[in-house]
Amino acid sequence: MRWDQCFTSLADQRVSLPRFGHSAVAVNSPTANPGESGSDLVVVYGGVGLQAGETAQTALSDVVVLQVDSGTWFSPDILSGSSPGARAFHSAVALGTKVLVFGGHILTFDQQNNRKRRSFYNDIWQLDTVSELKRAAHSAVALGARVLVFGGHIPAFDQQNNGNVGSSTLIHGSWIL
């Protein structure tokens, strides 16, 4: 075994890297082309650090990603909705293309009692690193609690997708291609 220093760059000025108490997991992101492997990613969540424009350290709720192939850090677009919120000293594991985050805590200041207080979490959150594909001119059918989507035009790949079938579970809202 041997250590080698890795050099990276920031592709996104929103990325705040200096932190501690965060989680970092390796995820292999698939490509749009079947049979090809994707890019290895290191997905970092939360921890304690400085947010843009602030001088005091605080618990972070951001996701930053290192694309290993290019050595570039970026802040991915996360679909709006609920999220785990700021936390540190949590655990995370990669399960396929999903990142599961468990537990952790935040440190707050109790002004009434003039002391710091920790709030602990006992929850599990899932981040799917593969976003659903936007498409147009496709067909769809509901089958029980699933929606099947067939074909159509995928703008991200600027191509017709005549033979691809995607399915989504209405209960979980996650897409399977």
Buried (B, 14 or more C-beta within 10 A) or exposed (E): EEEEEEEBEBBEEEBBEEBEBBBBBEBBBBEBEEEEEBBEBBBBBBBBBBBEEEEEBBBBBBBBBBBBEEEBBBBBEEEEEEBBEBBBBBEBEBEEBBBBBBBBBBBEEEEEEEEEEEEEBEEEBEBBBBEBBEBEEBEEEEEEEEBEBBBBBBEEEEEEBEEBEBBBEEEEEEBEB
